């Protein structure tokens, strides 16, 4: 990122290549089919804010913080009607093109369950289990205390467990 701050385009390309899959996976789990737009906007924000990057911080934490803030902004902008239409569109697309290969945790079913969680629970769960960030890193990305991360994580895991049990387990 220091090289990006110095204006080296090849350094930006290398960063984008290194973080393409982790960032896109994070966004796909956070905003579904809007991941492409938020992905592009995330990198635009990285370039625009390059001079504000602190080399003492981890780049990944800074990148995910930018992306997560964009996800939050997006959900705030959607009205109740807009959210319903977005959910319908996401469901329609999910049934036509699988977003993930089914795995030991139910593939698309688990993705849908995660997407159905309240935003604050979903963001900690995705950052922890899909992006493998520590509680301290999640706290830094979200700008909340570690205790709040733990509480939200506990609530999210419990909600997923209850949804799985209510549906008769993972198929």
C-alpha positions, 0 to 999 in steps of 0.5 A: 500500500505504501507503493500505491501511496507513491503512485505505482499502478503495478502495486495497486494491481498486485493488491487487487489481485491478492485481495480479490477473492477474500474481498469478493467472498466477504461482499458476496456473503454481506450483500449477495448479488450487489457484490460486484458494485460494492467490490468496485466501489471498495477499490475506488475508495482505496485509491481515493483514500490512499493518502490516509492509509496508516502503514502501521495498520494492517491493510486487510483490516483497512480494506474490510473496514472500507468494504463493510462501511459500504455494505452498511451504507447500502443497506441504510439506503434501501427502503423497506420496499427496496429491501424486499425487492432486493431479497426477492431478486437475490432469491431468484438469482440464487435459485438460477445460478448457485453462488457456492458449491454445496459443502458440509454446512449446506452451501446455498442454504447456509448462505441464505441463513447468513443473509437473513441475519440482522446486519450487525450479526451478519457482519461479525459472523462473516468477518470471523468465519468466512474471512478468518479475522480475529475478534480484535481485528473485527472490532477494529474493522467495525469500530466496536469493542471486543465484548460487543463482537463476542456478544453479536457473534454469540447471538448470530451463532445461536440464531443460525443454530435455531434456524437449522434446528427449526428446519430439521437440520442441514440438508 
